[in-house]
Amino acid sequence: DNVLRSGFAKNEQRVHIAQKPVRLMQALIELTTSRDQIVLDPFCGSGSTLVAAKTTERKYIGFEIDEKSYSIALSRLAPDMFDLVSSDSVDR
């Protein structure tokens, strides 16, 4: 059948009223994009779609106007967000 079934992972905290399970977003992203393509989420909330894009090796862009949701999304993406810029390459 053509039905995706997915719930929240045991370690996935529900922090936003419209939050989607990361596993569901991963499945949809894998069905509709290829690696290194860009996933755009203009209302990213707590960042589930961006996390899914990151874990499926897609580039991602997200927008969020709510500061609390933005902070949550940033913290979910932060562990290696700035890996591309090493401290050695920054002019002092």
Residue pairs with C-beta under 8 A, 6 or more apart in sequence:
4 24
4 27
4 28
6 21
6 23
6 24
6 27
7 21
7 23
8 14
8 21
9 21
9 22
9 23
12 21
12 22
15 46
15 72
16 45
16 46
16 48
16 69
16 72
18 45
19 45
19 46
19 48
20 48
20 49
21 48
22 48
22 51
22 52
22 55
23 52
25 48
25 49
25 51
25 52
25 53
26 52
26 55
26 56
28 52
29 39
29 49
29 52
29 53
29 56
29 58
30 56
33 39
33 56
33 58
35 56
35 57
35 58
36 57
36 58
36 59
37 58
37 59
38 58
38 59
38 60
38 61
39 49
39 50
39 52
39 53
39 58
39 59
39 60
39 61
40 60
40 61
40 62
41 49
41 50
41 53
41 60
41 61
41 62
41 63
42 62
42 63
43 63
43 64
44 50
44 62
44 63
44 64
44 69
44 73
45 64
45 66
45 69
45 73
46 69
46 72
46 73
46 76
47 62
47 64
47 72
47 73
47 74
47 76
47 77
49 60
49 62
50 60
50 62
50 73
50 76
50 77
51 76
51 77
53 59
53 60
54 60
54 77
62 73
64 70
64 73
74 81
